[in-house]
Amino acid sequence: MPTLLNDIVPPTWKHLRNSLAAADLVTLEDCARREHDLLDLDEINEQTIQALKEHCFKQGIPWGDMRAEIQRLAEHIKNRHPRVSDGDLLSVATVLFWENCDTSLTDDPLF
């Protein structure tokens, strides 16, 4: 039975839930597939790097802390859904991070 993301993402994270719905991401498997579509930071071009840096700047996240922010999100999800594997958690957190470019995850009251 697939793990539904709505079972993992707390109800108070409304912007994440809305983003998941808009992106048609329903299960962990959906997130894992989406993560494969994300560009590897080591292989992307300068224009994309600049866009990512601007995104981090707008969110108040230091460029070097981006992966740490994803890890932190994964840990918060793990606390609420401990049976999910670490690999799946990182997939979910990575996708949630990039799906929420317009909203700072660190503004969430649970952080």
Residue pairs with C-beta under 8 A, 6 or more apart in sequence:
2 26
2 27
2 28
2 29
3 27
3 28
3 81
3 84
3 88
4 26
4 27
5 20
5 25
5 26
5 27
5 28
5 30
5 31
5 92
6 17
6 20
6 26
7 81
8 28
8 77
8 80
8 81
8 84
8 92
9 16
9 17
9 20
9 77
9 96
10 80
10 110
11 17
12 108
12 109
12 110
13 108
13 110
15 100
15 103
15 108
16 96
16 99
16 100
16 105
19 96
19 99
19 100
19 103
20 26
20 96
20 99
23 34
23 95
23 99
24 30
25 31
25 34
25 95
25 99
28 84
28 88
28 91
28 92
31 88
31 91
31 92
31 94
31 95
31 96
32 88
32 91
34 91
34 95
35 91
35 94
35 95
38 94
38 95
38 98
39 48
41 49
41 52
44 52
52 63
52 66
53 63
55 101
56 62
56 63
56 65
56 66
57 63
59 101
59 104
59 105
59 106
60 104
60 106
61 69
61 104
61 106
66 97
69 97
69 105
69 106
70 90
70 93
70 94
70 97
71 90
71 93
72 111
73 93
73 96
73 97
73 105
74 86
74 89
74 90
74 92
74 93
76 110
76 111
77 84
77 89
77 92
77 93
78 84
78 86
78 89
84 92
96 105
97 105
105 111
